[in-house]
Amino acid sequence: MLTLFSLLTALPAVLALHLLEPEIVLPAFSVLLFVEAAFAVVAARLLHGPDSADDITLWDLAGGFTLIGCAAAVLGEPDQAALLLTEQGDLRPASRP
């Protein structure tokens, strides 16, 4: 399961670096991690694994994805997130007189 989530994180991240504009890579990565955290929570609720403190569980993965997604969102600028949610061709001027 850890390998599956690693591939689901790495492949879109590499594609985003090559296909998206540099300004919106960080917000897109943040959204990707939040979506993966949601999938990990759903999988953890459906698959009841052993309650051992020695192993990494799906709940641990969901928490890690959420933590890294929050860090990516905090490090990104609000304008970058707005660019992700709006059309990229309609950019605002850098400064107003």
N, C-alpha and C positions, 0 to 999 in steps of 0.2 A: 504494500500500500504506500509505503514511503517512496519507493521508486516511481510509482505512478504519479503521485503528487509532485515529485521532483521534475519529472518530464513535463507535466502539465504547467509547471511554472517556468521552466527553462526555455522550452520551445516558443511560447508566445512572447517571452521577453526578448529573445534573440530576433524574432521577426519584427517586433515593435521597434527595436533599435535600427533596423534597416528600412522599414516601411514608413514609419511616422516621423513627423518633424521633431527635432530635438527638444522643443519646448513642451511637447505633450507626452513624452515618453514616461516621465515620472508619475503624472496623474493616471495614465493608462495602466501602468504597473500596479499602482495602488488599487484601482478598481479590480484588476485581475486577481490580486491577492484577497480582496474582500469576497469575491465570488468563490474562490477556492476555499476560503474559510467556511462559507455557507455550505458548500458541498461536503466538506469534512464533517461539519456538524450533523448534516442529514445522514451521512454514512455512519457516524458514531451512534446516532439514535437508532438506526436500523440494524446495525451489526453490534451485538453485545459481546465485546471481547472480555478476556479475563481481567479482573481488577487487581493487577500486579503493579506495584510501584517501580519495579525494575525495568519494565518495557515502556517504549514510547507508544502512546495510544493515539487514536484519531482526535481525541480532545486536545492532546498536546499539539498536534499539527494545526488544528483550528486556531488555537491560541497563538501559535507562532506566526501563522499567516496573517492573523488580525494585527498582531504587534508590528510586523514588518510593513503591512499595509498602512497602518497609522503613521509609522515613521516616514514612509514615502509620501503620504499626504501632507505631513507637517513640513517636510523639506521642500516640497513643491510650492510655487508661488500661486496665489489665487487666480491671477490672470492666466496661468497655464491650465488650470482646471477649467476656467471659462472657455478657453480655446478648445478643450476636449469636448465640451458639451455644445458648442456652437459650430457653425460652419467655419471651416478653416480659411476659405477664400474671402471672408468678410472680416478682415483684420482692422482693428482700430489704429488710429495714428499714435505714435509714441508719446507725443505731448501735445497739449492744447495751449493756444496763446492766452 
